[in-house]
Amino acid sequence: MLFRQCAQLDKATGKVSRNRIKELAMFWQKIRSGVMFAASVITCPCHLLIVLPLVLALLAGTPAAVWIIQNVGWFYGGMTLLFFVSLALGFRWMSQPAAECEPRLVHPINKPSRKNTRW
């Protein structure tokens, strides 16, 4: 639905509205920060006491479960590191100002050429 709205052309100019592109970029920024916050909640060290047995139950009988059981300290360390990284990225992406969300073109379309046409 959002892609169709973004792709609609402005009838007066025949171009895609910059406001719609900005709205779509802001929408994906909210989704991205929400996913990072969800990952930080799941990998939080205080929640790992509940999450680890659930993960082991889902992976029961697989080599991954055996590896996790044999290296449970490394698993807790990795999940703690993932918690801090996802929490930092979630806060960073959530607090970006709206001006940074606006997509920038590599080569502006309406930029006048710098070529000297006079000899």
Secondary structure as the mmCIF struct_conf table of DSSP 4:
data_model
#
loop_
_struct_conf.conf_type_id
_struct_conf.id
_struct_conf.beg_label_comp_id
_struct_conf.beg_label_asym_id
_struct_conf.beg_label_seq_id
_struct_conf.end_label_comp_id
_struct_conf.end_label_asym_id
_struct_conf.end_label_seq_id
HELX_RH_AL_P HELX_RH_AL_P1 LEU A 2 ALA A 7
HELX_LH_PP_P HELX_LH_PP_P1 GLN A 8 GLN A 8
STRN STRN1 LEU A 9 LEU A 9
HELX_LH_PP_P HELX_LH_PP_P2 ASP A 10 ASP A 10
TURN_TY1_P TURN_TY1_P1 LYS A 11 THR A 13
BEND BEND1 GLY A 14 LYS A 15
STRN STRN2 VAL A 16 VAL A 16
HELX_RH_AL_P HELX_RH_AL_P2 ARG A 18 ILE A 42
TURN_TY1_P TURN_TY1_P2 THR A 43 THR A 43
TURN_TY1_P TURN_TY1_P3 PRO A 45 HIS A 47
HELX_RH_AL_P HELX_RH_AL_P3 LEU A 48 LEU A 58
TURN_TY1_P TURN_TY1_P4 LEU A 59 GLY A 61
BEND BEND2 THR A 62 THR A 62
HELX_RH_AL_P HELX_RH_AL_P4 PRO A 63 GLN A 70
TURN_TY1_P TURN_TY1_P5 ASN A 71 ASN A 71
HELX_RH_AL_P HELX_RH_AL_P5 VAL A 72 MET A 94
TURN_TY1_P TURN_TY1_P6 SER A 95 SER A 95
HELX_RH_AL_P HELX_RH_AL_P6 ALA A 98 CYS A 101
BEND BEND3 GLU A 102 GLU A 102
BEND BEND4 VAL A 106 HIS A 107
TURN_TY1_P TURN_TY1_P7 ILE A 109 ASN A 110
HELX_LH_PP_P HELX_LH_PP_P3 LYS A 111 SER A 113
#
